[in-house]
Amino acid sequence: MWEGTTMRRLIHSAVVAACVGSSVSVAGAQADAPPPMRLPVQPQWEDERPATGITAGLVVVPIAQRPAGEPFAGDRVSPTSGPKLPPSVGVPAAVPPPSATSEPLGSPVVPSLPPAGEPLPRPSAFANANRPPISTTPAHRPEMPPAPRTDKDTLSNAPPPPPAEGAGENSPAKTPSSAAVKLAFPPLPTAAAAEASLPTIPTTEAAHEVLPNVLTAEPLRESMPAGAGMAPPEAGFAAPVHLGEVLCDPVRRLFPQQGPARLRGWINSGGVYNSSVPDSKFNGPYAIVDRSAEPMLNQLYVILDRPLPTSGRFGAGFRVDTLFGSDFYLGQSRGFEVDRDFGLRWNGQYYGLAIPQAYGEFGDDVISLKLGRFYTTVGYEMLPSVGNFFYSRAYSFQFGQPITHWGGLLTTQLTRHWNVHVGLVNGWDTLVGRANNINFLGGLKYQATDWWWTSFALVSGQEQNNVANLPNIPGTDGNRTRYSFLFGLLPGGACGKWEYVFHHYYGFQENGTPQGNFARWYGIDQYLYYRVSQSLRAGLRFEWFRDEDGSRVGLNRPANPNKPPLPGNFFSLTTGVNYTPTANFMVRPEIRWDFTTDSVRPAFHDGQKNYQLLLGGDMIWQF
């Protein structure tokens, strides 16, 4: 019995020793091994099927039971058939681009399943971040509403693509018990729809045809029919963009504008009231809009022309402008409307006839040559009334620049942004004068975008040195130079609400003073325009003109007593509106305040005041 007892004790001790040794070795191995990875707890399914657990040490991982073929709701993959590649850890699964065989992003996403028997892939942290919450209640989970479509969400107005094959009413994506999640994305257009929705970029020929004057402001050329989205032919090299009134609401011409020649024009009439009531009825040293309390027919203007072709073909054209009215005075040239010493020929003092332009033109819409008489490219304001916002004119236009030239002018459109012109002319407003010398005329303009532009123009050469007939100046010739620098800003484009124009100019005449020095004149003009509505625009102009030696201000009609020398600083502030009830008719009321400083004698009210207030306005009817 002892032996049996002893044997049982030995066997028990051996078993105990073996168990203790095994526990110690297992514990040591577990101490050296990394901690076990905890698998994420998967959510239960909508039908609340019971979950089973597998015990491994102290870690329990519940695994949801799902029927064969039912997708897992957490995966976001393409619904196309084929093996599924598990996403990389920390990197979201890529969404395949739309193609003929793949479904657009706007359709329900039905994730695929791994092959039977393979474990579920480990979800990505990024995929979980934006995943919509999954309901754990037995009730049916509501679908997410589709995201609203806006213009920014799609490139075209094409209808959304049809659902992919297999995504019908009875598909798992549509079944309430399905675990698929519908994610709403804006549909991507097809290649054809996207291409059709993009704006058409014109070719080089088309670009020149569509934008000859709006973006480049070619000098004095109209190469498109009226109403085709361009500046009118009266736009000079500076091309005042306030002509957007015609750009945005084209004029309806009385005569057909197609054919071998075109006929058009306008009638401009108005008047001003001078609060000083001068005895002579002259509004100070003005050369245009100069009569007070007297209705005036300013311009009966007629244009006959044949424009150059616009499709890149070489051709020939011509233009003749005829002006009758009180504004004829600044449209005259020596040796044509007046003699060499400005003596009148066929015109009277207040009304007359001038032909400010008469030229032939050769070339195409990229390069052209103009021969004859044409408007200058120096300055901002111009003689045609439709080319200005205000009824009255700035001092820089009336006294500081030429109006027309006789000669030749070569114009080229170097690029879409650069316009350049060079020419040789016979001085300022001269066909045959006392001094007949070749002058250089040139300029360039840069149109950066449709919201700002800048230009520079210059005329220089030998000219008569004493056009103001100042005393004690010998009658010799000298170099006369004048330049203009312009900068235009249109925050909203040609048809936007705001427009700002800055104009700086400088001129001098050799031997223009009694001391034989340079006679100088210079200044700054600033313009601000605001479009109140399609038919109403408001404007403001502030100008400073300095005539250092009194050689420019006061070159006006013979009967005007306000004559040079009137040296000093001349300022004016003008405000007004342009009201266009129809594209062919415009009303331009304005208020203008003039004053001078540092003058030898008063310049206004027939030499009695240094200031004056003008109330005026005019009407323009284009035909």
C-alpha positions as CSV (number, residue, x, y, z in Angstrom):
1,M,0.0,0.0,0.0
2,W,2.9,2.3,0.7
3,E,4.3,1.5,-2.6
4,G,1.1,2.4,-4.3
5,T,0.8,5.5,-2.2
6,T,4.4,6.4,-2.9
7,M,4.0,5.8,-6.6
8,R,0.9,8.0,-6.8
9,R,2.8,10.8,-5.0
10,L,5.8,10.5,-7.4
11,I,3.5,10.7,-10.4
12,H,1.6,13.7,-8.9
13,S,4.9,15.5,-8.2
14,A,6.1,14.9,-11.8
15,V,2.9,16.2,-13.2
16,V,3.0,19.2,-11.0
17,A,6.6,19.9,-11.9
18,A,5.9,19.6,-15.6
19,C,3.0,22.0,-15.4
20,V,5.0,24.5,-13.5
21,G,7.8,24.4,-16.0
22,S,5.5,24.7,-18.9
23,S,3.8,27.7,-17.4
24,V,7.1,29.4,-16.7
25,S,8.4,28.9,-20.2
26,V,5.1,30.1,-21.7
27,A,5.2,33.2,-19.5
28,G,8.8,34.0,-20.5
29,A,7.9,33.6,-24.1
30,Q,4.9,35.9,-23.7
31,A,7.1,38.5,-21.9
32,D,9.5,38.6,-24.9
33,A,6.8,38.7,-27.6
34,P,5.0,41.8,-28.8
35,P,1.5,42.4,-27.4
36,P,-1.2,40.8,-29.5
37,M,-2.8,43.0,-32.2
38,R,-6.4,44.0,-31.4
39,L,-8.6,43.7,-34.4
40,P,-11.2,46.4,-34.8
41,V,-14.7,45.5,-33.6
42,Q,-16.9,45.4,-36.7
43,P,-20.4,46.8,-36.3
44,Q,-23.4,44.5,-36.3
45,W,-25.6,44.2,-39.4
46,E,-29.0,45.8,-39.8
47,D,-30.8,42.5,-39.2
48,E,-29.1,42.1,-35.8
49,R,-27.8,38.6,-36.5
50,P,-26.1,37.2,-33.3
51,A,-22.3,37.4,-33.2
52,T,-20.0,34.6,-32.2
53,G,-16.7,34.9,-30.5
54,I,-13.4,33.1,-30.6
55,T,-11.4,33.0,-27.4
56,A,-7.6,33.3,-27.7
57,G,-6.0,33.9,-24.4
58,L,-7.7,37.0,-23.0
59,V,-8.6,38.7,-26.4
60,V,-12.1,38.2,-27.8
61,V,-12.9,39.5,-31.3
62,P,-16.6,39.4,-32.2
63,I,-17.2,38.6,-35.9
64,A,-20.5,39.6,-37.5
65,Q,-22.2,37.0,-39.4
66,R,-23.4,37.9,-42.9
67,P,-24.9,35.7,-45.6
68,A,-22.8,34.7,-48.5
69,G,-22.7,37.3,-51.3
70,E,-23.8,40.2,-49.1
71,P,-21.3,43.1,-49.3
72,F,-19.5,44.7,-46.4
73,A,-20.8,48.2,-45.8
74,G,-17.4,49.7,-44.9
75,D,-15.7,49.2,-48.2
76,R,-15.7,51.9,-50.9
77,V,-14.6,50.2,-54.1
78,S,-15.7,50.0,-57.7
79,P,-18.8,47.8,-58.3
80,T,-17.1,46.2,-61.3
81,S,-16.3,42.5,-61.0
82,G,-12.9,41.1,-60.3
83,P,-10.7,40.6,-57.3
84,K,-10.5,43.4,-54.8
85,L,-7.1,44.8,-53.8
86,P,-7.1,45.8,-50.1
87,P,-6.2,49.5,-49.6
88,S,-2.8,50.4,-48.2
89,V,-2.7,51.3,-44.5
90,G,-3.2,55.0,-44.1
91,V,-4.0,55.6,-47.8
92,P,-7.6,55.9,-49.0
93,A,-8.7,53.7,-51.8
94,A,-8.5,55.4,-55.2
95,V,-11.7,56.0,-57.1
96,P,-11.3,54.8,-60.7
97,P,-12.0,57.5,-63.4
98,P,-15.2,57.2,-65.4
99,S,-14.9,55.2,-68.5
100,A,-17.1,53.2,-70.9
101,T,-17.0,50.2,-68.6
102,S,-16.9,51.8,-65.2
103,E,-19.7,53.6,-63.4
104,P,-19.7,57.4,-62.8
105,L,-19.2,58.7,-59.3
106,G,-22.8,59.8,-59.2
107,S,-24.2,56.3,-59.2
108,P,-24.7,54.1,-56.0
109,V,-21.4,52.5,-54.8
110,V,-21.8,48.8,-54.4
111,P,-18.6,47.4,-52.9
112,S,-17.3,44.0,-53.9
113,L,-16.4,41.1,-51.6
114,P,-13.2,39.2,-51.0
115,P,-13.2,35.6,-52.3
116,A,-14.9,33.1,-50.0
117,G,-12.8,32.0,-47.2
118,E,-10.4,35.0,-47.1
119,P,-10.4,37.3,-44.1
120,L,-11.8,40.8,-44.4
121,P,-9.2,43.5,-45.2
122,R,-8.1,45.8,-42.5
123,P,-10.0,49.1,-42.8
124,S,-8.0,52.2,-43.6
125,A,-8.0,55.0,-41.0
126,F,-8.7,57.5,-43.8
127,A,-11.6,55.5,-45.1
128,N,-13.1,55.5,-41.6
129,A,-12.6,59.3,-41.1
130,N,-15.3,60.4,-43.6
131,R,-17.6,57.4,-43.5
132,P,-21.2,58.1,-42.6
133,P,-22.4,56.5,-39.4
134,I,-24.0,53.1,-39.6
135,S,-27.2,52.5,-37.7
136,T,-27.2,49.8,-35.0
137,T,-31.0,49.8,-34.6
138,P,-33.3,47.3,-36.2
139,A,-35.1,50.1,-38.1
140,H,-34.2,50.7,-41.7
141,R,-31.4,53.2,-42.1
142,P,-32.5,56.3,-44.2
143,E,-30.4,57.0,-47.3
144,M,-28.3,60.1,-47.5
145,P,-30.0,62.8,-49.6
146,P,-28.1,63.6,-52.8
147,A,-25.9,66.7,-52.7
148,P,-27.4,69.7,-54.5
149,R,-25.9,70.3,-57.9
150,T,-24.6,73.8,-58.7
151,D,-22.8,75.4,-61.5
152,K,-19.5,74.8,-59.7
153,D,-20.2,71.1,-59.4
154,T,-20.5,70.4,-63.1
155,L,-18.9,71.6,-66.3
156,S,-22.0,71.2,-68.4
157,N,-25.7,71.0,-68.2
158,A,-25.9,67.4,-69.4
159,P,-28.4,65.2,-67.5
160,P,-26.9,62.9,-64.8
161,P,-25.6,59.6,-66.2
162,P,-28.0,56.6,-65.9
163,P,-27.4,54.1,-63.1
164,A,-24.9,51.4,-63.7
165,E,-25.9,48.0,-64.9
166,G,-27.2,45.9,-62.1
167,A,-28.2,48.8,-59.9
168,G,-31.9,48.6,-60.5
169,E,-34.8,48.5,-58.1
170,N,-34.0,44.9,-57.0
171,S,-30.3,45.3,-56.7
172,P,-28.6,45.1,-53.3
173,A,-27.9,48.8,-53.5
174,K,-31.6,49.5,-53.6
175,T,-32.7,46.9,-51.1
176,P,-33.4,48.2,-47.6
177,S,-31.7,45.3,-45.9
178,S,-28.5,45.9,-47.9
179,A,-25.5,47.1,-46.1
180,A,-24.3,49.3,-49.1
181,V,-23.8,53.0,-48.5
182,K,-24.9,55.5,-51.2
183,L,-22.5,58.3,-51.4
184,A,-23.7,61.3,-53.4
185,F,-21.1,62.9,-55.7
186,P,-21.6,65.4,-58.5
187,P,-21.6,63.5,-61.8
188,L,-18.6,64.0,-64.0
189,P,-19.4,64.9,-67.6
190,T,-18.4,62.7,-70.5
191,A,-15.5,63.8,-72.6
192,A,-17.8,65.1,-75.3
193,A,-19.9,67.1,-72.9
194,A,-16.9,68.6,-71.2
195,E,-15.4,69.6,-74.6
196,A,-18.7,71.1,-75.7
197,S,-19.1,73.2,-72.6
198,L,-15.7,74.8,-72.8
199,P,-15.5,78.3,-74.4
200,T,-14.2,78.3,-78.0
201,I,-10.8,79.8,-78.4
202,P,-10.6,81.6,-81.8
203,T,-7.7,81.0,-84.1
204,T,-5.3,83.7,-85.0
205,E,-7.4,84.9,-87.9
206,A,-10.6,84.8,-85.8
207,A,-9.1,86.5,-82.9
208,H,-8.1,89.5,-85.1
209,E,-11.5,89.5,-86.6
210,V,-13.4,89.5,-83.4
211,L,-11.2,91.8,-81.4
212,P,-9.7,94.4,-83.7
213,N,-10.6,97.5,-81.7
214,V,-12.0,96.4,-78.4
215,L,-8.7,94.9,-77.1
216,T,-6.2,96.6,-79.3
217,A,-7.8,99.9,-80.2
218,E,-6.4,100.1,-83.7
219,P,-6.3,103.8,-84.7
220,L,-9.4,105.0,-86.5
221,R,-10.4,101.7,-88.1
222,E,-13.7,99.9,-88.1
223,S,-13.2,96.4,-89.5
224,M,-16.5,94.8,-88.5
225,P,-20.2,95.5,-89.1
226,A,-22.0,97.7,-86.6
227,G,-23.2,95.8,-83.6
228,A,-20.6,93.0,-83.8
229,G,-19.0,93.8,-80.4
230,M,-16.4,96.4,-81.3
231,A,-15.6,100.0,-80.7
232,P,-17.0,102.4,-83.3
233,P,-14.8,103.7,-86.0
234,E,-14.4,107.1,-84.3
235,A,-12.3,105.5,-81.6
236,G,-8.7,106.9,-81.8
237,F,-5.5,105.1,-80.8
238,A,-6.3,105.8,-77.1
239,A,-9.7,104.2,-77.8
240,P,-11.8,105.6,-74.9
241,V,-13.4,102.5,-73.4
242,H,-16.5,104.5,-72.3
243,L,-17.5,103.8,-75.9
244,G,-18.6,100.5,-74.3
245,E,-22.0,102.3,-74.4
246,V,-21.9,101.4,-78.1
247,L,-20.1,98.1,-77.4
248,C,-22.8,96.8,-75.0
249,D,-25.8,98.2,-76.9
250,P,-24.9,98.5,-80.6
251,V,-26.3,101.4,-82.7
252,R,-29.0,100.6,-85.2
253,R,-27.9,102.3,-88.4
254,L,-30.3,104.0,-90.8
255,F,-28.4,102.8,-93.8
256,P,-27.2,99.2,-94.6
257,Q,-23.7,98.7,-93.4
258,Q,-22.9,95.8,-95.8
259,G,-21.7,96.3,-99.3
260,P,-18.9,98.1,-101.1
261,A,-19.3,101.3,-99.0
262,R,-21.1,102.4,-95.8
263,L,-22.8,105.6,-94.9
264,R,-23.5,106.6,-91.3
265,G,-23.2,109.6,-88.9
266,W,-24.9,111.7,-86.2
267,I,-26.4,115.0,-85.3
268,N,-25.1,116.7,-82.1
269,S,-26.7,119.9,-80.7
270,G,-26.6,121.6,-77.3
271,G,-25.7,124.7,-75.3
272,V,-24.2,126.0,-72.1
273,Y,-25.1,128.8,-69.7
274,N,-22.3,130.8,-68.1
275,S,-23.3,132.1,-64.6
276,S,-21.0,135.1,-65.1
277,V,-23.0,136.2,-68.2
278,P,-20.0,137.7,-70.1
279,D,-20.8,140.6,-72.5
280,S,-19.0,138.9,-75.4
281,K,-21.0,135.6,-74.8
282,F,-17.7,133.7,-75.0
283,N,-17.0,131.2,-72.2
284,G,-13.5,132.4,-71.5
285,P,-10.6,131.2,-73.7
286,Y,-12.5,128.2,-75.1
287,A,-12.1,126.9,-78.7
288,I,-15.1,124.6,-78.6
289,V,-18.5,124.7,-76.9
290,D,-17.5,128.4,-76.4
291,R,-20.8,130.4,-76.7
292,S,-22.9,131.1,-73.6
293,A,-26.8,131.1,-73.6
294,E,-26.9,130.3,-77.2
295,P,-28.2,127.0,-78.8
296,M,-25.6,125.5,-81.1
297,L,-25.6,122.9,-83.8
298,N,-22.2,121.4,-82.9
299,Q,-21.9,118.6,-85.4
300,L,-23.7,117.3,-88.4
301,Y,-21.2,114.5,-89.0
302,V,-21.3,112.1,-92.0
303,I,-18.9,109.2,-92.7
304,L,-18.5,107.4,-96.0
305,D,-16.1,104.6,-96.0
306,R,-15.1,101.2,-97.1
307,P,-13.3,99.2,-94.4
308,L,-10.4,96.8,-94.9
309,P,-11.3,93.1,-95.1
310,T,-11.3,91.3,-91.7
311,S,-10.4,87.7,-92.6
312,G,-6.7,88.2,-93.2
313,R,-7.0,89.0,-96.9
314,F,-5.1,91.9,-98.3
315,G,-7.4,94.7,-99.6
316,A,-8.0,98.4,-100.0
317,G,-10.4,100.8,-98.4
318,F,-11.1,104.5,-97.9
319,R,-12.8,106.9,-95.5
320,V,-14.1,110.5,-95.8
321,D,-15.5,112.4,-92.8
322,T,-17.5,115.6,-93.2
323,L,-18.4,117.9,-90.4
324,F,-20.7,120.9,-90.5
325,G,-21.4,123.0,-87.4
326,S,-19.8,125.1,-84.7
327,D,-17.2,122.5,-84.0
328,F,-15.7,122.9,-87.4
329,Y,-13.1,125.3,-86.0
330,L,-10.8,122.7,-84.5
331,G,-11.2,120.4,-87.6
332,Q,-9.5,122.8,-90.0
333,S,-6.0,122.6,-91.4
334,R,-3.8,125.3,-93.0
335,G,-3.7,125.1,-96.8
336,F,-7.1,123.5,-96.9
337,E,-10.0,125.0,-95.0
338,V,-7.9,128.0,-94.0
339,D,-4.9,129.7,-95.6
340,R,-1.3,129.4,-94.4
341,D,-1.9,132.2,-91.8
342,F,-5.2,130.8,-90.6
343,G,-7.3,133.2,-92.7
344,L,-10.8,132.0,-93.4
345,R,-11.6,130.6,-96.9
346,W,-15.1,129.2,-97.4
347,N,-16.2,129.2,-93.7
348,G,-17.7,131.8,-91.5
349,Q,-16.7,132.5,-87.9
350,Y,-19.3,130.5,-86.0
351,Y,-20.4,127.8,-88.5
352,G,-18.5,126.1,-91.2
353,L,-17.6,122.9,-93.1
354,A,-14.5,120.8,-92.4
355,I,-13.2,117.5,-93.7
356,P,-11.1,116.2,-90.8
357,Q,-10.5,112.8,-92.4
358,A,-9.9,111.8,-96.1
359,Y,-7.6,108.9,-96.6
360,G,-7.0,105.7,-98.5
361,E,-6.0,102.5,-96.7
362,F,-4.2,99.4,-97.8
363,G,-3.5,96.1,-96.0
364,D,-5.4,93.6,-93.8
365,D,-6.5,93.3,-90.2
366,V,-2.9,92.8,-89.0
367,I,-1.0,95.5,-90.9
368,S,-2.2,98.5,-92.8
369,L,-1.0,101.7,-94.4
370,K,-3.0,104.9,-94.3
371,L,-2.4,107.8,-96.7
372,G,-4.1,111.1,-96.6
373,R,-5.6,113.1,-93.8
374,F,-6.5,111.4,-90.5
375,Y,-7.0,112.2,-86.8
376,T,-3.9,112.3,-84.6
377,T,-3.1,109.4,-82.3
378,V,-1.8,111.7,-79.5
379,G,-4.2,112.5,-76.7
380,Y,-7.3,111.0,-75.2
381,E,-10.3,113.2,-76.1
382,M,-11.2,113.7,-79.8
383,L,-13.2,115.9,-82.2
384,P,-16.1,113.5,-82.9
385,S,-18.7,114.0,-80.2
386,V,-19.6,110.3,-79.9
387,G,-16.0,109.6,-78.9
388,N,-16.2,111.6,-75.6
389,F,-18.1,111.2,-72.4
390,F,-18.6,115.0,-71.8
391,Y,-20.1,117.7,-73.9
392,S,-17.3,120.2,-73.1
393,R,-13.6,119.4,-73.9
394,A,-10.4,119.3,-71.8
395,Y,-7.8,122.1,-72.1
396,S,-5.3,119.4,-73.3
397,F,-7.5,118.7,-76.3
398,Q,-8.3,122.3,-77.2
399,F,-4.9,123.9,-76.8
400,G,-2.2,121.2,-76.1
401,Q,-2.3,118.8,-79.1
402,P,-2.8,118.5,-82.9
403,I,-6.2,117.4,-84.1
404,T,-5.4,116.1,-87.6
405,H,-2.3,115.3,-89.8
406,W,-1.6,115.0,-93.5
407,G,0.8,112.1,-94.3
408,G,1.1,108.4,-93.9
409,L,0.6,106.1,-91.0
410,L,1.6,102.4,-90.8
411,T,-0.2,100.4,-88.1
412,T,0.5,96.8,-87.1
413,Q,-0.9,94.4,-84.6
414,L,2.3,92.8,-83.3
415,T,0.6,90.4,-80.9
416,R,-2.8,90.1,-79.4
417,H,-1.6,92.6,-76.7
418,W,0.7,95.0,-78.6
419,N,-0.4,97.5,-81.2
420,V,2.2,99.8,-82.8
421,H,2.0,102.6,-85.3
422,V,4.6,104.8,-86.9
423,G,4.1,107.6,-89.5
424,L,5.5,110.7,-91.2
425,V,3.3,113.8,-91.3
426,N,3.5,117.4,-92.3
427,G,3.3,118.9,-88.8
428,W,0.2,119.9,-86.8
429,D,-3.1,120.5,-88.8
430,T,-1.2,121.5,-91.9
431,L,-1.4,120.6,-95.6
432,V,0.5,123.7,-96.8
433,G,1.8,126.1,-94.2
434,R,4.5,128.6,-93.5
435,A,6.6,125.8,-92.2
436,N,6.4,122.5,-94.0
437,N,8.6,119.9,-92.3
438,I,8.3,116.2,-91.9
439,N,7.3,115.2,-88.3
440,F,7.5,111.8,-86.7
441,L,4.2,110.3,-85.4
442,G,4.4,107.1,-83.4
443,G,3.0,105.2,-80.5
444,L,2.3,101.8,-79.0
445,K,-0.4,100.4,-76.9
446,Y,-0.5,97.4,-74.6
447,Q,-3.8,95.8,-73.8
448,A,-2.9,93.4,-70.9
449,T,-6.4,92.1,-70.3
450,D,-10.0,93.3,-70.8
451,W,-9.7,95.3,-67.5
452,W,-6.6,97.5,-68.0
453,W,-4.5,99.0,-70.8
454,T,-1.8,101.6,-71.3
455,S,-0.5,103.5,-74.3
456,F,2.2,106.1,-75.2
457,A,2.2,108.3,-78.3
458,L,4.4,111.1,-79.5
459,V,4.7,113.7,-82.4
460,S,7.9,115.6,-82.9
461,G,9.4,117.8,-85.7
462,Q,10.1,121.3,-86.8
463,E,7.2,123.7,-86.5
464,Q,6.3,127.4,-86.6
465,N,7.5,128.7,-83.3
466,N,5.0,131.5,-82.6
467,V,1.5,130.3,-83.4
468,A,0.1,132.5,-80.5
469,N,1.5,135.7,-82.1
470,L,3.2,136.7,-78.9
471,P,5.2,139.9,-79.0
472,N,9.0,140.1,-79.5
473,I,9.4,136.6,-80.9
474,P,11.3,136.2,-84.1
475,G,9.5,134.3,-86.8
476,T,11.7,131.2,-87.0
477,D,11.0,127.5,-86.8
478,G,11.9,125.2,-83.9
479,N,11.3,121.7,-82.7
480,R,7.8,121.1,-81.3
481,T,7.3,117.8,-79.4
482,R,4.3,116.6,-77.6
483,Y,3.7,113.2,-75.9
484,S,0.8,111.5,-74.1
485,F,0.8,108.7,-71.6
486,L,-2.5,107.0,-70.8
487,F,-3.5,104.3,-68.4
488,G,-7.0,102.8,-68.3
489,L,-8.5,100.6,-65.6
490,L,-11.8,98.7,-66.0
491,P,-12.4,96.4,-63.0
492,G,-15.5,94.8,-64.5
493,G,-14.5,94.7,-68.2
494,A,-15.6,96.9,-71.1
495,C,-19.3,96.6,-69.9
496,G,-18.6,96.8,-66.2
497,K,-19.7,99.4,-63.8
498,W,-16.4,101.3,-63.2
499,E,-13.8,102.9,-65.5
500,Y,-10.8,105.1,-64.6
501,V,-8.5,106.8,-67.1
502,F,-5.3,108.7,-66.3
503,H,-3.8,111.0,-68.9
504,H,-0.4,112.8,-68.6
505,Y,1.0,114.9,-71.4
506,Y,3.9,117.2,-72.0
507,G,4.8,119.6,-74.8
508,F,7.4,122.2,-75.7
509,Q,8.3,124.5,-78.5
510,E,11.8,125.7,-79.3
511,N,12.3,129.4,-79.5
512,G,8.7,129.8,-78.2
513,T,9.3,132.6,-75.6
514,P,10.5,136.2,-76.1
515,Q,13.8,135.1,-74.4
516,G,14.2,132.4,-77.1
517,N,13.7,129.5,-74.6
518,F,11.4,126.5,-74.7
519,A,7.7,127.3,-74.3
520,R,6.2,124.5,-72.2
521,W,2.8,123.2,-71.5
522,Y,1.9,120.1,-69.6
523,G,-0.7,118.6,-67.2
524,I,-2.8,115.7,-66.0
525,D,-6.4,114.7,-66.8
526,Q,-8.3,112.1,-64.8
527,Y,-11.6,110.5,-65.6
528,L,-13.9,108.3,-63.5
529,Y,-17.0,106.7,-64.9
530,Y,-19.7,104.7,-63.2
531,R,-22.5,102.7,-64.9
532,V,-25.6,103.2,-62.9
533,S,-27.7,101.0,-65.3
534,Q,-27.6,99.9,-68.9
535,S,-29.0,103.3,-70.0
536,L,-27.4,105.6,-67.4
537,R,-23.7,106.4,-66.7
538,A,-22.2,109.0,-64.5
539,G,-18.8,110.7,-65.0
540,L,-16.3,112.9,-63.3
541,R,-13.3,114.7,-64.9
542,F,-10.6,116.7,-63.1
543,E,-7.9,118.4,-65.2
544,W,-4.9,120.6,-64.6
545,F,-3.3,122.3,-67.5
546,R,-0.2,124.6,-67.1
547,D,0.8,127.0,-69.8
548,E,4.1,128.3,-68.5
549,D,4.6,131.0,-71.2
550,G,1.1,131.8,-72.4
551,S,1.8,130.3,-75.8
552,R,-1.2,127.9,-76.0
553,V,-4.3,128.8,-74.1
554,G,-6.5,131.3,-76.0
555,L,-5.9,130.0,-79.6
556,N,-9.6,130.4,-80.5
557,R,-12.0,132.2,-82.8
558,P,-11.0,135.7,-84.0
559,A,-14.0,137.4,-82.2
560,N,-13.1,135.9,-78.8
561,P,-11.4,138.6,-76.7
562,N,-9.8,136.0,-74.3
563,K,-6.5,135.7,-76.2
564,P,-2.9,134.9,-75.3
565,P,-0.7,135.4,-73.5
566,L,-2.5,133.8,-70.6
567,P,0.2,132.0,-68.6
568,G,-0.7,130.1,-65.5
569,N,-2.4,127.0,-64.1
570,F,-5.9,126.2,-65.5
571,F,-8.1,123.8,-63.5
572,S,-11.5,122.4,-64.2
573,L,-13.9,120.0,-62.5
574,T,-16.7,118.5,-64.6
575,T,-19.4,116.1,-63.7
576,G,-22.3,114.8,-65.8
577,V,-24.3,111.8,-67.0
578,N,-24.9,110.0,-70.2
579,Y,-28.5,108.9,-70.6
580,T,-29.2,106.6,-73.5
581,P,-32.9,105.6,-73.6
582,T,-32.1,103.9,-76.9
583,A,-28.7,103.0,-78.4
584,N,-29.1,105.7,-81.1
585,F,-30.0,108.6,-78.8
586,M,-28.0,110.1,-76.0
587,V,-28.5,113.1,-73.6
588,R,-25.4,114.5,-71.8
589,P,-26.1,117.1,-69.1
590,E,-23.1,118.4,-67.2
591,I,-21.8,121.0,-64.7
592,R,-18.3,122.5,-65.1
593,W,-16.3,124.7,-62.8
594,D,-13.2,126.5,-64.2
595,F,-10.6,128.5,-62.3
596,T,-7.0,129.7,-62.7
597,T,-4.0,130.5,-60.5
598,D,-0.7,132.4,-61.2
599,S,-2.2,134.1,-64.2
600,V,-1.0,137.5,-65.3
601,R,-4.5,138.6,-66.0
602,P,-8.0,137.0,-65.4
603,A,-8.9,134.5,-68.0
604,F,-12.7,134.4,-67.7
605,H,-15.6,136.8,-67.9
606,D,-13.8,138.8,-70.6
607,G,-10.7,139.2,-68.4
608,Q,-12.6,140.1,-65.2
609,K,-12.6,136.9,-63.2
610,N,-10.4,133.9,-62.4
611,Y,-13.3,131.5,-62.4
612,Q,-16.6,130.6,-64.0
613,L,-19.4,128.1,-63.7
614,L,-21.0,126.5,-66.7
615,L,-24.3,124.6,-66.9
616,G,-24.8,122.8,-70.2
617,G,-25.7,119.7,-72.1
618,D,-26.3,118.3,-75.5
619,M,-28.1,115.5,-77.4
620,I,-26.7,113.1,-80.0
621,W,-28.7,111.1,-82.5
622,Q,-26.8,108.5,-84.5
623,F,-28.1,107.3,-87.8
